[in-house]
Amino acid sequence: MLASSLRTARPRTSAAHLLSRRSLLATTSRGGYAVQFQHARFHNHASSQSTIEVKPGATTGYTSQTINTPRSSPRSTADTAVLAKLPTPSLFRNLLIQNISSYPRLLTVLLGMLKRYTTFFITAPVFKHVLHQAFYAHYCAGATIPEITRTVRGLQQLGYKGVILNYAKEVDMHAAGQANEAERQKVHEEQVGQWLEGTLKTIEGADGAFAAIKFSGAGLGVVHMLEENREVPDEIFGKALTKMCEAAKARGVKLLIDAEHASQQKAIDKWTMDLMEKYNKGSDLVVYNTYQMYLKASSQVLAEQLQLAENRNFNFGAKLVRGAYLGSDPRHLIHDTKSETDTAYDTAAHMLGTYHERKPGSQTHVAIVLATHNANSANLMRTLRAEQQARGLRPAEAVYGQLMGMADELSLSLTTADEKRGFRAGDCDVYKYVTWGTTAECVLYLVRRAEENRDAVGGARGVRGLFWDELKRRFGLKKAASSAA
Ligand SMILES: Cc1cc2nc3c(=O)[nH]c(=O)nc-3n(C[C@H](O)[C@H](O)[C@H](O)COP(=O)(O)OP(=O)(O)OC[C@H]3O[C@@H](n4cnc5c(N)ncnc54)[C@H](O)[C@@H]3O)c2cc1C
């Protein structure tokens, strides 16, 4: 499975020429090296940069690196041309959602009502229809395997490789109530059983790509074990994890274990590394851990876990995110500024993406999922991979993950050639993260997406302009962009 996903190096002289001006590789006095990315080609903020020096790492060979990272986080550097691929209904839905999101107060009221009167909204015919057509169809894959498969095929026709599939249904956390120990154990067993059933269907629907797995979704019993920082899960959840991994392995699906609240993360890390050791052997790479790079500790944790993989000869799967719990996790654990988070993210991506260059003899194979809507981070990895190919090296095994219904302009730009930057079409594997389940099961997910859109709307104004321009072009109100592919 792994061998087939490895790409052969294809040197490209023109890219080498272009990239030699873009990145600079130099040996440092400590035997490591320093890398400076020139961001100027990706955005207009080259003058606002932050620089961090990553302290000499434990033993991963990543001794010293300086990366200049811009303070801003542009959603995309795409132009209207890439949106030409998007179906018209999707274009309309994007604009509808972006426009509603530009009235944050109205949206807050609407979301409040949706959360409070969920049953009414998902049963009253008119509201149900609007919810389904405008929002569910935009963010969700469907409720059955045939519907999910149709969504996957539609995404593949747009140029995406596949999906990161997530099951929307959340276990009822109140079910355990005040029950005695025996009753609690019974509820725990039932909840883990429900979670496993949903997880196995997710693996089936993922169609050989990725399944997103949230441990805390398996109910209160599992949440308690995570909060207690248990070294290993109990027998019930342990068996469920084994079944999940065996099913994923049999179907060629990769499991992305979500990063969650800081209070649960130590146990998630431990359980996930144990699964990696068991299922990422030889040519297999089934399990990926997630690293929230906004946490001050994450650079070190990542280096240590990579080192463990190297010491014990198993393959290392890493999904890199910035982190979603800024509002709820202890603030002191998180980098003080967005700029520091950006730098930590890009440094981690570069460290993983160059592992095979630093450790050519290592048995550990590193695979990365760059889960981000940040165009700078995505383009830095694209540049690194093009540069590696230009140098006749195997490019880092990195793929990209963005939410379905969001950041389409970035996702589509990654699937498109960009001659000015020396990027060829097909050099990026982009996966869309998509949730499946009935409308009722997906409501909470839809609310979260709407809240995210509302919070991001300030930075999304430029993107909205792109969608308007493409709509006008499609209806003959505007000339096609000259660069249209
Ligand atoms: C496919 C996919 C899977 C994901 N899985 C997970 C997961 O398992 N666990 C998880 O926690 N999140 C997950 N996320 C969400 C992710 O962590 C981010 O919240 C989200 O993607 C926004 O970050 P960004 O890199 O896309 O973009 P950006 O807009 O560049 O970054 C926004 C992020 O920067 C950070 N940030 C913002 N302000 C500050 C500040 N003042 N100081 C420090 N940091 C700051 C926050 O993390 C914020 O979310 C996932 C996202 C995607 C696309």
PDBQT file of the ligand as one rigid body, heavy atoms in Angstrom, charges set to zero:
ROOT
HETATM    1  C1  LIG A 501      -9.045  18.747   7.552  1.00  0.00    +0.000 C 
HETATM    2  C2  LIG A 501      -8.982  19.425   8.908  1.00  0.00    +0.000 A 
HETATM    3  C3  LIG A 501      -8.867  18.655  10.064  1.00  0.00    +0.000 A 
HETATM    4  C4  LIG A 501      -8.792  19.282  11.323  1.00  0.00    +0.000 A 
HETATM    5  N1  LIG A 501      -8.648  18.521  12.452  1.00  0.00    +0.000 NA
HETATM    6  C5  LIG A 501      -8.458  19.129  13.648  1.00  0.00    +0.000 A 
HETATM    7  C6  LIG A 501      -8.182  18.371  14.827  1.00  0.00    +0.000 A 
HETATM    8  O1  LIG A 501      -8.114  17.132  14.798  1.00  0.00    +0.000 OA
HETATM    9  N2  LIG A 501      -8.007  19.031  16.001  1.00  0.00    +0.000 N 
HETATM   10  C7  LIG A 501      -8.040  20.408  16.078  1.00  0.00    +0.000 A 
HETATM   11  O2  LIG A 501      -7.829  20.965  17.157  1.00  0.00    +0.000 OA
HETATM   12  N3  LIG A 501      -8.310  21.148  14.982  1.00  0.00    +0.000 NA
HETATM   13  C8  LIG A 501      -8.521  20.554  13.779  1.00  0.00    +0.000 A 
HETATM   14  N4  LIG A 501      -8.769  21.318  12.667  1.00  0.00    +0.000 N 
HETATM   15  C9  LIG A 501      -8.984  22.780  12.809  1.00  0.00    +0.000 C 
HETATM   16  C10 LIG A 501      -7.660  23.543  12.830  1.00  0.00    +0.000 C 
HETATM   17  O3  LIG A 501      -6.978  23.276  14.039  1.00  0.00    +0.000 OA
HETATM   18  C11 LIG A 501      -7.830  25.068  12.720  1.00  0.00    +0.000 C 
HETATM   19  O4  LIG A 501      -8.639  25.541  13.751  1.00  0.00    +0.000 OA
HETATM   20  C12 LIG A 501      -8.415  25.565  11.449  1.00  0.00    +0.000 C 
HETATM   21  O5  LIG A 501      -8.038  24.775  10.366  1.00  0.00    +0.000 OA
HETATM   22  C13 LIG A 501      -7.956  27.004  11.180  1.00  0.00    +0.000 C 
HETATM   23  O6  LIG A 501      -6.543  27.045  11.037  1.00  0.00    +0.000 OA
HETATM   24  P1  LIG A 501      -5.851  27.185   9.620  1.00  0.00    +0.000 P 
HETATM   25  O7  LIG A 501      -4.497  26.576   9.658  1.00  0.00    +0.000 OA
HETATM   26  O8  LIG A 501      -6.754  26.610   8.612  1.00  0.00    +0.000 OA
HETATM   27  O9  LIG A 501      -5.824  28.740   9.279  1.00  0.00    +0.000 OA
HETATM   28  P2  LIG A 501      -5.466  30.132   9.927  1.00  0.00    +0.000 P 
HETATM   29  O10 LIG A 501      -6.665  30.967   9.667  1.00  0.00    +0.000 OA
HETATM   30  O11 LIG A 501      -4.174  30.622   9.391  1.00  0.00    +0.000 OA
HETATM   31  O12 LIG A 501      -5.284  29.949  11.470  1.00  0.00    +0.000 OA
HETATM   32  C14 LIG A 501      -6.281  30.111  12.424  1.00  0.00    +0.000 C 
HETATM   33  C15 LIG A 501      -5.764  29.382  13.623  1.00  0.00    +0.000 C 
HETATM   34  O13 LIG A 501      -4.581  30.039  14.135  1.00  0.00    +0.000 OA
HETATM   35  C16 LIG A 501      -4.527  29.884  15.545  1.00  0.00    +0.000 C 
HETATM   36  N5  LIG A 501      -4.569  31.217  16.164  1.00  0.00    +0.000 N 
HETATM   37  C17 LIG A 501      -5.430  32.211  15.864  1.00  0.00    +0.000 A 
HETATM   38  N6  LIG A 501      -5.196  33.295  16.652  1.00  0.00    +0.000 NA
HETATM   39  C18 LIG A 501      -4.166  32.967  17.459  1.00  0.00    +0.000 A 
HETATM   40  C19 LIG A 501      -3.470  33.660  18.494  1.00  0.00    +0.000 A 
HETATM   41  N7  LIG A 501      -3.799  34.912  18.847  1.00  0.00    +0.000 N 
HETATM   42  N8  LIG A 501      -2.454  33.032  19.117  1.00  0.00    +0.000 NA
HETATM   43  C20 LIG A 501      -2.104  31.770  18.785  1.00  0.00    +0.000 A 
HETATM   44  N9  LIG A 501      -2.725  31.054  17.806  1.00  0.00    +0.000 NA
HETATM   45  C21 LIG A 501      -3.744  31.647  17.154  1.00  0.00    +0.000 A 
HETATM   46  C22 LIG A 501      -5.750  29.044  15.926  1.00  0.00    +0.000 C 
HETATM   47  O14 LIG A 501      -5.346  27.702  15.949  1.00  0.00    +0.000 OA
HETATM   48  C23 LIG A 501      -6.711  29.298  14.797  1.00  0.00    +0.000 C 
HETATM   49  O15 LIG A 501      -7.652  28.243  14.628  1.00  0.00    +0.000 OA
HETATM   50  C24 LIG A 501      -8.841  20.711  11.411  1.00  0.00    +0.000 A 
HETATM   51  C25 LIG A 501      -8.937  21.472  10.238  1.00  0.00    +0.000 A 
HETATM   52  C26 LIG A 501      -9.002  20.859   9.001  1.00  0.00    +0.000 A 
HETATM   53  C27 LIG A 501      -9.088  21.730   7.768  1.00  0.00    +0.000 C 
ENDROOT
TORSDOF 0
